[in-house]
Amino acid sequence: MLEAIKSEIEANVSGCRLEVVPNSSPSGQHSLLIDCERALAVARFLRDAAHLRFDYCSNVTGIDWPGKEIVEKEKIKKLVDGVEQEVEEVRKTQSAGHLEAVYHLYSMEKKHGPVILRMRTKNRSDQTHLPSLTPIWRSAEFQEREIFDLYGIVFDGHPDLRRILMWDGFEDHPMRRDYVEPDDYEYEPTPHDEVLEKSKQHTHGVRAR
């Protein structure tokens, strides 16, 4: 089904770039990676096409893909003791990583779905913008705000993009994989277990200074 939808989108949305992302789990729910430049047009087609009518966005979530070391092996010719030989060298590079927003779509009218859409940022640092799909599916509004809050994706065109769980002065994104939680839990009314231990350590550290 997803391949057929991909072909239909490509035929109706000029210049769009799409990729089917396979899912090898038992659910087999493959997803469709869409480019940011044509995301609104793709979303509008999925919602408005008479035979598709994906009129309901049930869920939007974020995913953090940190940068990782990429190891590649290549064979090159080198002089070894004056003799040219083919040797294998290892080249290591570091990927920038990226963030993703994932949308689950259903058709209440046609009673089919889900179709899963993905969008990716260019990196995790200074290029974390994606277009908001709230203008297409109003149900995405609060969920995009949550992703903005917890992952740091900036949704351009969102009608009210502000934190929804953390307070305004909070500067980090707690769902990122490299997030380091604070050791100051004095604000928690009833600290317990590990939280209590960290709170004690923080208090002792403050007193020691």
VEXBAGU-146482 format. One line per field, with one value per residue: residue number from 0; x, y, z of N, C-alpha, C in turn; residue in three letters. Coordinates in steps of 0.2 Angstrom, whole numbers, padded with zeros to 4 digits. Layout:
N
seq <- [NUM,...]
neast <- [X,...]
nnorth <- [Y,...]
nup <- [Z,...]
caeast <- [X,...]
canorth <- [Y,...]
caup <- [Z,...]
ceast <- [X,...]
cnorth <- [Y,...]
cup <- [Z,...]
type <- [ALA,...]
This chain:
209
seq <- [0,1,2,3,4,5,6,7,8,9,10,11,12,13,14,15,16,17,18,19,20,21,22,23,24,25,26,27,28,29,30,31,32,33,34,35,36,37,38,39,40,41,42,43,44,45,46,47,48,49,50,51,52,53,54,55,56,57,58,59,60,61,62,63,64,65,66,67,68,69,70,71,72,73,74,75,76,77,78,79,80,81,82,83,84,85,86,87,88,89,90,91,92,93,94,95,96,97,98,99,100,101,102,103,104,105,106,107,108,109,110,111,112,113,114,115,116,117,118,119,120,121,122,123,124,125,126,127,128,129,130,131,132,133,134,135,136,137,138,139,140,141,142,143,144,145,146,147,148,149,150,151,152,153,154,155,156,157,158,159,160,161,162,163,164,165,166,167,168,169,170,171,172,173,174,175,176,177,178,179,180,181,182,183,184,185,186,187,188,189,190,191,192,193,194,195,196,197,198,199,200,201,202,203,204,205,206,207,208]
neast <- [0004,0010,0020,0012,0005,0016,0020,0008,0009,0021,0017,0008,0013,0023,0041,0044,0053,0054,0055,0054,0055,0060,0053,0058,0052,0040,0027,0029,0027,0030,0037,0036,0047,0048,0052,0057,0054,0043,0034,0021,0013,0013,0007,-0006,-0011,-0012,-0022,-0033,-0035,-0047,-0049,-0040,-0040,-0034,-0038,-0036,-0024,-0017,-0006,0009,0026,0043,0060,0077,0092,0107,0124,0136,0150,0157,0164,0174,0180,0194,0203,0219,0233,0250,0267,0277,0291,0297,0290,0276,0260,0244,0234,0223,0215,0208,0195,0189,0174,0164,0146,0134,0122,0104,0087,0070,0053,0038,0023,0007,-0005,-0023,-0038,-0053,-0064,-0063,-0059,-0046,-0028,-0014,-0005,0012,0022,0038,0049,0065,0077,0092,0103,0107,0110,0111,0103,0088,0075,0059,0045,0029,0015,0003,-0006,-0012,-0017,-0025,-0024,-0011,-0006,-0003,0005,0016,0021,0025,0036,0044,0047,0053,0063,0068,0065,0061,0046,0042,0029,0020,0006,0007,0020,0028,0035,0028,0028,0040,0046,0047,0060,0068,0082,0086,0083,0074,0072,0082,0095,0108,0105,0109,0104,0100,0108,0102,0088,0080,0068,0059,0044,0043,0056,0063,0071,0083,0082,0081,0094,0102,0098,0103,0117,0119,0115,0125,0136,0134,0135,0148,0155]
nnorth <- [-0006,0006,0009,0011,0023,0031,0032,0038,0051,0056,0058,0068,0078,0090,0089,0083,0073,0057,0043,0026,0020,0005,-0007,-0019,-0025,-0036,-0029,-0023,-0010,0000,0016,0033,0043,0061,0075,0091,0103,0100,0096,0101,0101,0088,0083,0089,0083,0070,0072,0077,0070,0061,0047,0044,0052,0055,0060,0062,0064,0054,0053,0061,0060,0062,0058,0055,0055,0053,0059,0048,0037,0032,0019,0015,0003,0003,-0002,0002,0006,0005,0009,-0004,-0007,-0004,-0010,-0011,-0013,-0019,-0013,-0013,0000,0009,0020,0033,0043,0056,0056,0069,0067,0068,0074,0068,0069,0061,0056,0048,0043,0042,0037,0043,0044,0035,0024,0018,0015,0014,0027,0031,0045,0053,0066,0074,0083,0093,0093,0091,0102,0117,0117,0113,0114,0111,0110,0114,0103,0106,0116,0107,0096,0098,0092,0089,0100,0102,0091,0093,0104,0098,0090,0100,0105,0094,0088,0098,0102,0114,0120,0127,0139,0134,0138,0142,0140,0135,0130,0116,0106,0108,0122,0140,0145,0135,0127,0115,0099,0087,0074,0070,0060,0062,0070,0076,0074,0085,0087,0093,0091,0098,0105,0095,0090,0078,0070,0054,0037,0035,0049,0055,0052,0059,0072,0073,0072,0083,0094,0092,0094,0108,0113,0110,0118]
nup <- [0000,0004,-0005,-0017,-0013,-0012,-0025,-0030,-0024,-0029,-0042,-0041,-0033,-0037,-0039,-0026,-0014,-0009,0002,0006,0022,0028,0040,0050,0061,0069,0067,0055,0050,0039,0034,0028,0022,0020,0011,0018,0011,0002,0011,0017,0005,0002,0013,0012,0000,0004,0014,0007,-0006,-0014,-0014,-0004,0009,0021,0035,0049,0061,0072,0081,0085,0086,0093,0088,0093,0084,0088,0083,0076,0075,0060,0052,0039,0027,0016,0001,-0004,-0014,-0009,-0005,0002,0010,-0001,-0011,-0021,-0014,-0011,0001,0016,0023,0037,0038,0048,0051,0057,0060,0059,0065,0068,0070,0072,0067,0068,0061,0063,0053,0049,0040,0044,0037,0026,0033,0034,0036,0047,0039,0040,0042,0040,0045,0044,0053,0048,0056,0074,0080,0075,0065,0066,0061,0056,0045,0051,0053,0058,0052,0043,0050,0064,0076,0078,0085,0099,0101,0093,0100,0111,0106,0102,0114,0121,0113,0105,0091,0080,0074,0060,0056,0065,0075,0089,0096,0109,0125,0133,0143,0151,0160,0155,0157,0156,0148,0141,0133,0138,0132,0123,0119,0124,0135,0151,0167,0180,0196,0206,0215,0224,0221,0221,0229,0237,0238,0233,0235,0222,0218,0230,0235,0226,0229,0242,0240,0232,0241,0251,0244,0241,0254,0257,0250]
caeast <- [0000,0014,0023,0007,0004,0022,0019,0003,0011,0026,0013,0004,0016,0029,0047,0044,0058,0051,0059,0051,0059,0057,0052,0059,0049,0034,0022,0030,0024,0035,0035,0037,0052,0046,0057,0054,0052,0036,0030,0015,0010,0012,0002,-0012,-0013,-0014,-0028,-0038,-0036,-0054,-0048,-0036,-0044,-0031,-0041,-0035,-0017,-0018,0000,0016,0032,0050,0066,0084,0097,0114,0129,0140,0157,0156,0170,0174,0187,0195,0209,0223,0240,0255,0274,0279,0297,0299,0286,0269,0256,0237,0233,0217,0215,0201,0194,0183,0171,0158,0140,0131,0115,0098,0081,0064,0046,0035,0016,0003,-0011,-0028,-0044,-0059,-0070,-0062,-0058,-0040,-0022,-0011,0001,0017,0026,0044,0053,0071,0081,0098,0107,0105,0113,0109,0098,0083,0069,0054,0038,0023,0009,-0003,-0011,-0016,-0020,-0025,-0023,-0004,-0003,0000,0011,0022,0024,0029,0042,0048,0050,0057,0068,0071,0063,0058,0041,0040,0022,0016,0002,0008,0026,0031,0035,0021,0029,0045,0045,0050,0067,0072,0086,0088,0078,0075,0071,0088,0099,0114,0103,0112,0099,0103,0108,0098,0081,0077,0062,0054,0041,0044,0061,0064,0075,0088,0081,0083,0101,0105,0097,0107,0123,0119,0115,0131,0141,0133,0137,0155,0158]
canorth <- [0000,0012,0010,0014,0029,0035,0033,0043,0057,0058,0060,0074,0084,0091,0090,0080,0068,0052,0037,0021,0017,-0001,-0008,-0026,-0028,-0040,-0025,-0022,-0004,0004,0023,0037,0049,0066,0081,0097,0108,0099,0092,0103,0099,0080,0082,0091,0078,0064,0073,0079,0066,0059,0040,0043,0056,0054,0066,0062,0063,0052,0053,0064,0059,0064,0053,0058,0050,0056,0057,0042,0036,0028,0016,0012,0000,0004,-0005,0007,0004,0008,0006,-0007,-0010,-0003,-0014,-0008,-0018,-0017,-0014,-0011,0005,0010,0027,0035,0049,0057,0059,0074,0065,0072,0073,0066,0070,0055,0057,0043,0046,0038,0040,0041,0043,0028,0018,0014,0017,0020,0029,0035,0050,0055,0072,0074,0089,0093,0090,0091,0108,0123,0116,0109,0117,0107,0113,0112,0100,0108,0118,0102,0092,0102,0087,0089,0106,0101,0086,0097,0108,0093,0088,0106,0106,0088,0086,0104,0103,0120,0119,0133,0139,0132,0144,0143,0136,0136,0124,0113,0102,0112,0129,0144,0147,0128,0128,0109,0095,0081,0067,0069,0054,0065,0074,0075,0077,0089,0083,0097,0089,0101,0107,0090,0090,0072,0066,0047,0033,0038,0056,0057,0051,0064,0078,0074,0074,0090,0098,0091,0098,0115,0115,0109,0124]
caup <- [0000,0005,-0012,-0021,-0011,-0014,-0032,-0031,-0021,-0034,-0048,-0040,-0030,-0042,-0036,-0020,-0013,-0005,0003,0010,0027,0030,0047,0050,0067,0067,0065,0048,0048,0035,0035,0022,0023,0016,0011,0021,0006,0000,0016,0017,-0001,0002,0018,0010,-0004,0008,0017,0002,-0011,-0013,-0012,0002,0014,0028,0039,0056,0063,0079,0085,0083,0091,0091,0089,0092,0082,0089,0078,0078,0071,0054,0050,0032,0025,0008,-0001,-0007,-0015,-0005,-0006,0008,0009,-0008,-0016,-0021,-0012,-0010,0009,0018,0028,0040,0038,0052,0051,0062,0057,0063,0068,0066,0074,0067,0069,0065,0061,0061,0049,0048,0037,0048,0032,0022,0038,0033,0039,0047,0035,0044,0039,0044,0043,0047,0053,0045,0062,0080,0084,0073,0059,0069,0059,0051,0044,0055,0049,0061,0047,0039,0055,0070,0081,0079,0088,0106,0100,0090,0105,0116,0103,0102,0121,0124,0108,0102,0084,0079,0069,0057,0054,0071,0078,0096,0097,0116,0129,0136,0149,0155,0161,0150,0158,0155,0142,0138,0130,0142,0128,0119,0122,0128,0140,0157,0171,0185,0203,0211,0216,0229,0220,0221,0236,0241,0234,0236,0231,0219,0218,0237,0236,0222,0232,0248,0237,0230,0247,0254,0240,0242,0261,0257,0246]
ceast <- [0004,0017,0018,0005,0010,0022,0014,0005,0016,0023,0009,0007,0023,0036,0048,0049,0055,0055,0055,0056,0056,0057,0053,0055,0042,0028,0022,0027,0029,0032,0038,0041,0050,0051,0053,0051,0045,0032,0023,0010,0008,0006,-0005,-0015,-0016,-0021,-0034,-0040,-0043,-0053,-0044,-0039,-0041,-0032,-0039,-0027,-0018,-0012,0006,0021,0038,0055,0072,0088,0104,0119,0133,0146,0155,0163,0169,0181,0188,0202,0213,0230,0245,0262,0275,0285,0299,0295,0279,0264,0249,0236,0226,0218,0208,0201,0188,0181,0166,0152,0137,0125,0110,0092,0075,0058,0042,0027,0012,-0004,-0016,-0034,-0050,-0065,-0069,-0061,-0052,-0034,-0019,-0006,0006,0022,0032,0047,0059,0075,0088,0104,0104,0106,0109,0104,0093,0076,0065,0048,0033,0018,0003,-0008,-0015,-0020,-0020,-0023,-0015,-0001,0000,0006,0017,0025,0028,0036,0047,0051,0055,0063,0071,0070,0059,0053,0039,0033,0018,0012,0004,0014,0029,0031,0028,0022,0034,0043,0049,0057,0071,0076,0088,0082,0079,0075,0077,0092,0105,0112,0106,0107,0103,0104,0105,0091,0077,0070,0056,0051,0043,0050,0062,0069,0081,0088,0083,0091,0105,0104,0101,0114,0124,0119,0122,0137,0140,0136,0145,0158,0157]
cnorth <- [0006,0014,0013,0021,0034,0037,0039,0050,0060,0061,0066,0080,0085,0092,0087,0074,0063,0046,0032,0019,0011,-0002,-0016,-0029,-0032,-0036,-0024,-0015,0001,0011,0027,0043,0054,0072,0087,0102,0107,0095,0094,0101,0092,0079,0084,0086,0072,0065,0074,0075,0062,0051,0039,0046,0054,0060,0067,0060,0061,0053,0057,0063,0061,0058,0057,0053,0054,0054,0051,0041,0031,0025,0012,0009,0001,0001,0001,0003,0008,0005,0003,-0010,-0009,-0007,-0012,-0014,-0015,-0018,-0011,-0006,0007,0018,0029,0042,0050,0060,0064,0072,0069,0070,0071,0067,0064,0056,0050,0045,0040,0041,0038,0040,0036,0022,0014,0018,0012,0021,0033,0039,0052,0061,0072,0081,0088,0090,0091,0098,0114,0123,0111,0111,0112,0111,0110,0109,0102,0112,0113,0098,0095,0098,0087,0095,0105,0096,0089,0101,0104,0091,0094,0106,0100,0087,0092,0105,0109,0119,0125,0133,0137,0138,0146,0139,0138,0130,0122,0109,0106,0119,0134,0145,0140,0129,0121,0105,0088,0074,0066,0064,0056,0069,0072,0078,0080,0085,0087,0095,0093,0104,0102,0089,0084,0068,0059,0043,0036,0046,0059,0057,0057,0071,0079,0075,0081,0095,0098,0095,0105,0117,0115,0115,0130]
cup <- [0000,-0002,-0017,-0019,-0012,-0021,-0034,-0029,-0027,-0040,-0047,-0036,-0033,-0037,-0029,-0020,-0008,-0004,0008,0015,0030,0038,0047,0056,0064,0065,0057,0045,0045,0035,0028,0024,0018,0016,0014,0016,0003,0005,0017,0011,-0001,0007,0016,0005,-0001,0012,0012,-0004,-0010,-0011,-0006,0008,0021,0032,0046,0057,0071,0083,0082,0088,0088,0092,0088,0090,0083,0084,0081,0073,0066,0052,0043,0031,0018,0007,-0005,-0009,-0012,-0006,0001,0006,0002,-0013,-0015,-0019,-0011,-0002,0010,0024,0030,0040,0043,0051,0056,0059,0062,0067,0066,0071,0069,0071,0065,0066,0059,0059,0048,0044,0041,0043,0028,0027,0036,0036,0044,0041,0040,0040,0043,0041,0047,0047,0049,0050,0068,0084,0081,0067,0061,0067,0055,0050,0048,0051,0053,0057,0043,0044,0061,0076,0082,0083,0094,0105,0097,0095,0110,0113,0103,0109,0123,0119,0105,0094,0084,0073,0066,0055,0060,0074,0085,0099,0104,0120,0132,0142,0154,0155,0156,0151,0157,0148,0139,0135,0133,0138,0124,0123,0125,0133,0147,0163,0177,0192,0208,0211,0221,0228,0220,0228,0240,0238,0238,0232,0228,0219,0225,0238,0232,0226,0238,0245,0235,0236,0250,0250,0241,0249,0261,0254,0251]
type <- [MET,LEU,GLU,ALA,ILE,LYS,SER,GLU,ILE,GLU,ALA,ASN,VAL,SER,GLY,CYS,ARG,LEU,GLU,VAL,VAL,PRO,ASN,SER,SER,PRO,SER,GLY,GLN,HIS,SER,LEU,LEU,ILE,ASP,CYS,GLU,ARG,ALA,LEU,ALA,VAL,ALA,ARG,PHE,LEU,ARG,ASP,ALA,ALA,HIS,LEU,ARG,PHE,ASP,TYR,CYS,SER,ASN,VAL,THR,GLY,ILE,ASP,TRP,PRO,GLY,LYS,GLU,ILE,VAL,GLU,LYS,GLU,LYS,ILE,LYS,LYS,LEU,VAL,ASP,GLY,VAL,GLU,GLN,GLU,VAL,GLU,GLU,VAL,ARG,LYS,THR,GLN,SER,ALA,GLY,HIS,LEU,GLU,ALA,VAL,TYR,HIS,LEU,TYR,SER,MET,GLU,LYS,LYS,HIS,GLY,PRO,VAL,ILE,LEU,ARG,MET,ARG,THR,LYS,ASN,ARG,SER,ASP,GLN,THR,HIS,LEU,PRO,SER,LEU,THR,PRO,ILE,TRP,ARG,SER,ALA,GLU,PHE,GLN,GLU,ARG,GLU,ILE,PHE,ASP,LEU,TYR,GLY,ILE,VAL,PHE,ASP,GLY,HIS,PRO,ASP,LEU,ARG,ARG,ILE,LEU,MET,TRP,ASP,GLY,PHE,GLU,ASP,HIS,PRO,MET,ARG,ARG,ASP,TYR,VAL,GLU,PRO,ASP,ASP,TYR,GLU,TYR,GLU,PRO,THR,PRO,HIS,ASP,GLU,VAL,LEU,GLU,LYS,SER,LYS,GLN,HIS,THR,HIS,GLY,VAL,ARG,ALA,ARG]
